[in-house]
Amino acid sequence: MPALSIPIRRRRRAIIPLRMAADHGRRIAVVLLVTLLAALPPATLLPGSPGSVRVAGMPLLSWYAFLIGPVVAAGTVVLSRLGR
């Protein structure tokens, strides 16, 4: 009867392929977008209520939610795509 042991050789392998590990632009974009999302709720709780300050008749948080956040997010995506 043949031996039942199968030789297994351990090789050092990267868990993440190198082409993905080198994509720093995408990581920076993800961190920036998560920061944009996470910044909105605490802004409502700050003392002095800076979110209720009105700019051109609209609250500052509305400007952030409808204009500033999406523009920065789109710019981040474009810049991360150009970095490839």
N, C-alpha and C positions, 0 to 999 in steps of 0.2 A: 504494500500500500504506500502511496506517495505521502510525503509529509504534508500536514495540513496548515503549515505556516506560510503565509504570503509575505514576502519582504516588502515593507513599506518604507520608502525613503522620504525623509522630511526635507522639504525645500522651503527656503525663505521666500515668501510671496508677499507682495503688498496687498493689503486688504482693498485699497482703492487703486484702480488702474492709474498709471502715471498721467495719462491724458486728462483724466478728471481731477487729479490732485493738483495739476498745474493751473487750473482755472480759478485764479484768485479774484478776477473781476466779478464772477458770478457770486462768490461768497460775499464780497463786499456789497453787492447789490441786494442780496437777501438780507444781510444785517441792516442795511439802510431802510429797506422796505418794512421790516419788522419793527424797527425803531419808529418809523412814521406811524404805524398802526398803534404802537404802544404809547405814543406820546399824547394821543387825544384824550383818553379817559382821565389821566392824572391832571391834565390842564383844567378840567372842570372842578377839581378839588383844591386847587391852589388858593391861598389866602388872597383876598382882594378881588377874587373872581375875574381873572384876566380874560377868560373866555367870553364874558358878557360885554366886553368893550366893543363899541360899535365903530366900524370903519365903513364909510359910505353907506350908512343905514343898515348894514348887516353885522351881526355879531362876529367877532374874530374867529370863533370856532367854526362858523359856517364858511368863512373864507378858507380856513385850513381844510375843512372836509371836502368842499366842492371845487376848490381851485388849487391851492398850494400843494396839498398832498398828492393829488393825481398828476400834476405837472412834474413834481419832483420824482414821482414813481416812474412816469413815462421816460423822463430824462435818464434815470438810472438804468432802466431796461435798455434804452438805446446805447448808452455808454458801455454797458456790459456786453452787448452784442458786438460793438465795434472793437472791443478789446480781444476778441477771439482771433 
